[in-house]
Protein backbone atom coordinates (compact mmCIF):
# COMPACT_ATOMS: atom_id res chain seq x y z
CA UNK A 1 0.00 0.00 0.00
CA UNK A 2 1.47 3.34 -1.09
CA UNK A 3 0.44 6.03 1.40
CA UNK A 4 1.06 9.59 0.24
CA UNK A 5 -0.81 11.75 2.76
CA UNK A 6 -0.11 11.64 6.49
CA UNK A 7 -1.04 13.45 9.74
CA UNK A 8 1.28 16.34 10.55
CA UNK A 9 3.68 16.22 13.49
CA UNK A 10 1.23 18.43 15.38
CA UNK A 11 -1.35 15.63 15.29
CA UNK A 12 1.20 12.98 16.26
CA UNK A 13 2.56 15.06 19.14
CA UNK A 14 -0.93 15.82 20.42
CA UNK A 15 -1.81 12.12 20.24
CA UNK A 16 1.34 11.16 22.16
CA UNK A 17 0.57 13.77 24.82
CA UNK A 18 -3.07 12.73 25.14
CA UNK A 19 -4.27 16.14 23.99
CA UNK A 20 -6.30 15.09 20.95
CA UNK A 21 -10.08 14.93 21.23
CA UNK A 22 -11.64 11.48 20.87
CA UNK A 23 -12.60 11.85 17.20
CA UNK A 24 -9.25 13.13 15.87
CA UNK A 25 -7.37 10.67 18.10
CA UNK A 26 -9.32 7.79 16.63
CA UNK A 27 -8.72 8.92 13.02
CA UNK A 28 -4.98 9.29 13.62
CA UNK A 29 -4.91 5.89 15.35
CA UNK A 30 -6.61 4.29 12.35
CA UNK A 31 -3.98 5.83 10.09
CA UNK A 32 -1.19 4.46 12.29
CA UNK A 33 -2.56 0.94 11.87
CA UNK A 34 -1.55 0.89 8.20
CA UNK A 35 1.30 3.42 8.09
CA UNK A 36 4.71 2.17 9.20
CA UNK A 37 6.31 5.57 8.49
CA UNK A 38 3.97 7.41 10.86
CA UNK A 39 4.39 4.77 13.57
CA UNK A 40 8.15 5.24 13.36
CA UNK A 41 7.71 9.02 13.36
CA UNK A 42 5.50 8.81 16.45
CA UNK A 43 8.09 6.69 18.27
CA UNK A 44 10.80 9.21 17.38
CA UNK A 45 8.71 12.11 18.68
CA UNK A 46 7.98 10.19 21.88
CA UNK A 47 11.70 9.57 22.35
CA UNK A 48 12.47 13.27 21.91
CA UNK A 49 9.74 14.14 24.39
CA UNK A 50 11.17 11.67 26.91
CA UNK A 51 14.67 13.11 26.51
CA UNK A 52 13.38 16.66 27.03
CA UNK A 53 11.52 15.52 30.14
CA UNK A 54 14.70 14.01 31.58
CA UNK A 55 16.57 17.28 31.00
CA UNK A 56 13.87 19.43 32.58
CA UNK A 57 14.65 21.05 35.92
CA UNK A 58 13.16 19.09 38.85
CA UNK A 59 10.08 20.50 40.53
CA UNK A 60 9.54 20.32 44.28
CA UNK A 61 6.55 18.24 45.40
CA UNK A 62 3.88 19.75 47.59
CA UNK A 63 4.66 19.32 51.31
CA UNK A 64 1.74 16.92 51.78
CA UNK A 65 2.42 14.81 48.66
CA UNK A 66 4.17 11.94 50.49
CA UNK A 67 1.49 11.75 53.19
CA UNK A 68 -1.28 11.61 50.58
CA UNK A 69 0.53 8.88 48.65
CA UNK A 70 0.99 6.75 51.79
CA UNK A 71 -2.65 7.32 52.69
CA UNK A 72 -3.78 6.01 49.32
CA UNK A 73 -1.52 2.96 49.63
CA UNK A 74 -3.23 2.09 52.93
CA UNK A 75 -6.72 2.41 51.45
CA UNK A 76 -8.56 -0.87 50.71
CA UNK A 77 -8.41 -1.98 47.10
CA UNK A 78 -11.57 -1.25 45.05
CA UNK A 79 -13.84 -4.10 44.13
CA UNK A 80 -12.92 -5.93 40.94
CA UNK A 81 -14.95 -4.82 37.90
CA UNK A 82 -17.67 -7.06 36.59
CA UNK A 83 -16.64 -9.64 34.04
CA UNK A 84 -16.94 -8.42 30.45
CA UNK A 85 -20.03 -9.33 28.47
CA UNK A 86 -19.60 -12.41 26.33
CA UNK A 87 -18.38 -11.83 22.79
CA UNK A 88 -21.67 -13.20 21.47
CA UNK A 89 -23.37 -9.96 22.55
CA UNK A 90 -20.87 -7.72 20.71
CA UNK A 91 -22.39 -4.90 18.71
CA UNK A 92 -22.87 -5.98 15.07
CA UNK A 93 -21.10 -3.99 12.36
CA UNK A 94 -22.53 -3.00 8.98
CA UNK A 95 -21.05 -4.93 6.05
CA UNK A 96 -18.10 -3.66 4.01
CA UNK A 97 -16.98 -4.54 0.47
CA UNK A 98 -15.03 -7.79 0.16
CA UNK A 99 -11.40 -7.33 1.17
CA UNK A 100 -12.14 -4.39 3.48
CA UNK A 101 -12.48 -4.65 7.26
CA UNK A 102 -13.24 -2.26 10.08
CA UNK A 103 -10.02 -0.92 11.70
CA UNK A 104 -9.01 -2.36 15.07
CA UNK A 105 -9.07 1.17 16.55
CA UNK A 106 -12.89 1.11 16.21
CA UNK A 107 -13.16 -1.86 18.56
CA UNK A 108 -15.77 -0.98 21.18
CA UNK A 109 -17.39 1.76 19.05
CA UNK A 110 -21.05 1.35 18.13
CA UNK A 111 -21.61 1.77 14.38
CA UNK A 112 -25.08 2.28 12.91
CA UNK A 113 -26.46 0.52 9.84
CA UNK A 114 -25.80 2.07 6.43
CA UNK A 115 -28.24 4.84 5.47
CA UNK A 116 -28.98 6.43 2.09
CA UNK A 117 -27.58 9.92 1.54
CA UNK A 118 -27.84 10.16 -2.24
CA UNK A 119 -27.55 8.02 -5.39
CA UNK A 120 -24.64 5.62 -4.88
CA UNK A 121 -23.82 7.09 -1.46
CA UNK A 122 -24.38 5.71 2.03
CA UNK A 123 -23.33 6.76 5.51
CA UNK A 124 -23.11 5.21 8.97
CA UNK A 125 -22.70 7.10 12.23
CA UNK A 126 -19.98 5.99 14.65
CA UNK A 127 -20.82 6.69 18.29
CA UNK A 128 -18.11 8.34 20.37
CA UNK A 129 -19.73 9.32 23.69
CA UNK A 130 -16.60 11.12 24.89
CA UNK A 131 -16.44 13.33 21.76
CA UNK A 132 -18.11 16.70 22.40
CA UNK A 133 -17.08 18.88 19.46
CA UNK A 134 -17.57 16.72 16.38
CA UNK A 135 -19.15 13.69 14.75
CA UNK A 136 -17.55 10.60 13.25
CA UNK A 137 -18.96 9.07 10.07
CA UNK A 138 -18.26 6.13 7.81
CA UNK A 139 -18.94 6.89 4.15
CA UNK A 140 -19.34 4.47 1.25
CA UNK A 141 -19.51 6.12 -2.18
CA UNK A 142 -19.72 4.47 -5.60
CA UNK A 143 -17.20 5.10 -8.42
CA UNK A 144 -17.79 8.36 -10.27
CA UNK A 145 -20.03 9.77 -7.53
CA UNK A 146 -19.10 12.82 -5.50
CA UNK A 147 -20.06 14.77 -2.45
CA UNK A 148 -21.45 18.21 -3.16
CA UNK A 149 -18.95 21.05 -3.13
CA UNK A 150 -18.59 22.33 0.39
CA UNK A 151 -16.48 24.10 2.98
CA UNK A 152 -16.41 23.60 6.74
CA UNK A 153 -17.30 25.37 9.98
CA UNK A 154 -14.39 23.60 11.70
CA UNK A 155 -11.93 20.78 11.27
CA UNK A 156 -12.64 17.90 8.87
CA UNK A 157 -10.42 14.80 8.97
CA UNK A 158 -10.68 11.93 6.48
CA UNK A 159 -9.01 8.52 6.54
CA UNK A 160 -9.40 6.40 3.40
CA UNK A 161 -9.96 2.66 3.92
CA UNK A 162 -10.67 1.63 0.32
CA UNK A 163 -10.80 3.22 -3.12
CA UNK A 164 -9.73 6.77 -3.89
CA UNK A 165 -11.11 10.27 -4.38
CA UNK A 166 -9.85 13.44 -6.02
CA UNK A 167 -10.98 16.75 -4.52
CA UNK A 168 -9.04 19.05 -6.85
CA UNK A 169 -6.12 19.39 -4.45
CA UNK A 170 -4.82 15.83 -4.72
CA UNK A 171 -5.84 12.18 -5.05
CA UNK A 172 -6.35 10.37 -1.76
CA UNK A 173 -6.11 6.57 -1.86
CA UNK A 174 -6.10 3.66 0.61
CA UNK A 175 -4.36 4.58 3.86
CA UNK A 176 -4.24 8.31 3.10
CA UNK A 177 -5.12 10.91 5.74
CA UNK A 178 -6.51 14.36 4.96
CA UNK A 179 -7.11 17.39 7.17
CA UNK A 180 -9.14 20.41 6.03
CA UNK A 181 -10.74 23.39 7.71
CA UNK A 182 -12.83 26.47 6.92
CA UNK A 183 -10.15 27.71 4.49
CA UNK A 184 -10.69 24.73 2.16
CA UNK A 185 -13.52 24.54 -0.39
CA UNK A 186 -13.60 21.25 -2.26
CA UNK A 187 -15.67 18.52 -3.93
CA UNK A 188 -14.38 14.96 -3.42
CA UNK A 189 -15.00 12.83 -6.54
CA UNK A 190 -14.56 9.05 -6.25
CA UNK A 191 -12.21 7.58 -8.84
CA UNK A 192 -13.36 4.89 -11.25
CA UNK A 193 -12.67 1.24 -10.50
CA UNK A 194 -14.04 0.65 -7.02
CA UNK A 195 -16.23 2.30 -4.42
CA UNK A 196 -14.57 4.49 -1.82
CA UNK A 197 -14.91 3.72 1.88
CA UNK A 198 -13.57 6.25 4.33
CA UNK A 199 -13.93 7.54 7.87
CA UNK A 200 -14.65 11.24 8.30
CA UNK A 201 -14.54 13.34 11.46
CA UNK A 202 -16.48 16.59 11.18
CA UNK A 203 -16.12 19.34 13.76
CA UNK A 204 -19.26 21.44 13.56
CA UNK A 205 -20.94 21.07 10.16
CA UNK A 206 -20.19 21.00 6.47
CA UNK A 207 -21.44 23.95 4.44
CA UNK A 208 -22.78 22.44 1.23
CA UNK A 209 -23.30 24.53 -1.87
CA UNK A 210 -26.70 24.00 -3.45
CA UNK A 211 -30.12 23.85 -1.82
CA UNK A 212 -30.72 20.09 -2.17
CA UNK A 213 -27.27 19.14 -0.85
CA UNK A 214 -27.76 21.55 2.05
CA UNK A 215 -31.14 20.00 2.88
CA UNK A 216 -29.73 16.44 2.81
CA UNK A 217 -26.75 17.50 4.91
CA UNK A 218 -29.01 19.11 7.48
CA UNK A 219 -31.33 16.08 7.47
CA UNK A 220 -28.56 13.62 8.34
CA UNK A 221 -26.79 16.04 10.70
CA UNK A 222 -23.70 16.56 8.57
Residue pairs with C-beta under 8 A, 6 or more apart in sequence:
1 34
1 174
1 175
2 173
2 175
3 34
3 35
3 37
3 173
3 174
3 175
3 176
4 170
4 172
4 173
4 176
5 170
5 172
5 176
5 177
5 178
6 31
6 35
6 37
6 38
6 177
7 28
7 31
7 38
7 177
7 179
8 179
9 41
9 45
11 20
11 24
11 28
11 179
12 28
12 38
12 41
12 42
12 45
13 45
13 49
14 20
14 24
15 25
15 28
15 29
15 42
16 42
16 45
16 46
16 49
17 49
20 28
21 131
21 132
21 133
21 134
22 128
22 130
22 131
23 128
23 131
23 133
23 134
23 135
23 136
23 157
23 201
23 203
24 134
24 155
24 157
24 201
26 105
26 106
26 109
26 128
26 136
26 201
27 136
27 157
27 158
27 159
27 177
27 199
27 201
28 177
29 103
29 105
30 103
30 105
30 106
30 159
30 199
31 38
31 159
31 175
31 177
32 38
32 39
32 42
33 103
33 104
33 105
34 174
34 175
35 175
35 177
91 110
91 111
93 102
93 111
94 111
94 112
94 113
94 114
94 124
94 138
95 114
96 102
96 140
96 161
96 162
96 197
97 140
97 162
97 194
97 195
97 197
99 162
100 161
100 162
100 197
102 111
103 161
103 199
106 126
109 126
109 127
109 128
110 126
110 127
111 124
111 125
111 126
111 127
111 138
112 124
112 125
112 126
112 127
113 124
114 122
114 123
114 124
114 140
115 122
115 123
115 124
115 220
116 122
117 123
117 216
117 220
117 222
118 145
118 216
119 145
120 141
120 142
120 144
120 145
121 139
121 140
121 141
121 142
121 145
121 147
122 139
122 140
122 141
123 137
123 138
123 139
123 140
123 220
123 222
124 137
124 138
124 140
125 135
125 136
125 137
125 138
125 221
126 136
126 137
126 138
126 199
128 136
133 154
133 203
133 204
134 154
134 155
134 201
134 202
134 203
134 204
135 201
135 202
135 221
135 222
136 199
136 200
136 201
136 202
137 199
137 200
137 201
137 202
137 222
138 197
138 198
138 199
138 200
139 196
139 197
139 198
139 199
139 200
140 195
140 196
140 197
141 147
141 163
141 165
141 190
141 195
141 196
142 190
142 195
143 163
143 190
143 191
143 192
143 193
143 194
143 195
143 196
144 189
144 190
144 192
145 189
145 190
146 165
146 187
146 188
146 189
146 190
147 187
147 188
148 187
148 208
148 209
148 210
148 213
148 217
149 185
149 186
149 187
149 208
149 209
149 210
150 185
150 186
150 187
150 206
150 207
150 208
150 209
150 213
150 217
151 182
151 184
151 185
151 186
151 206
151 207
152 180
152 181
152 182
152 184
152 202
152 203
152 204
152 205
152 206
152 207
153 182
153 203
153 204
153 205
153 206
153 207
154 181
154 182
154 202
154 203
154 204
155 179
155 180
155 181
155 201
155 202
155 203
156 179
156 180
156 181
156 184
156 200
156 201
156 202
156 203
156 206
157 177
157 178
157 179
157 200
157 201
158 172
158 177
158 178
158 179
158 180
158 198
158 199
158 200
158 201
159 176
159 177
159 178
159 198
159 199
159 200
160 172
160 173
160 174
160 175
160 176
160 177
160 178
160 196
160 197
160 198
161 174
161 197
161 198
161 199
162 174
162 194
162 195
162 196
162 197
162 198
163 173
163 174
163 190
163 191
163 193
163 194
163 195
163 196
163 197
163 198
164 171
164 172
164 173
164 174
164 190
164 191
164 196
165 171
165 172
165 188
165 189
165 190
165 191
165 196
165 198
166 172
166 188
166 189
166 191
167 186
167 187
167 188
167 189
168 186
168 187
169 184
169 186
171 191
172 178
172 188
180 186
190 196
202 222
205 217
205 222
206 217
206 222
207 214
208 214
208 216
208 217
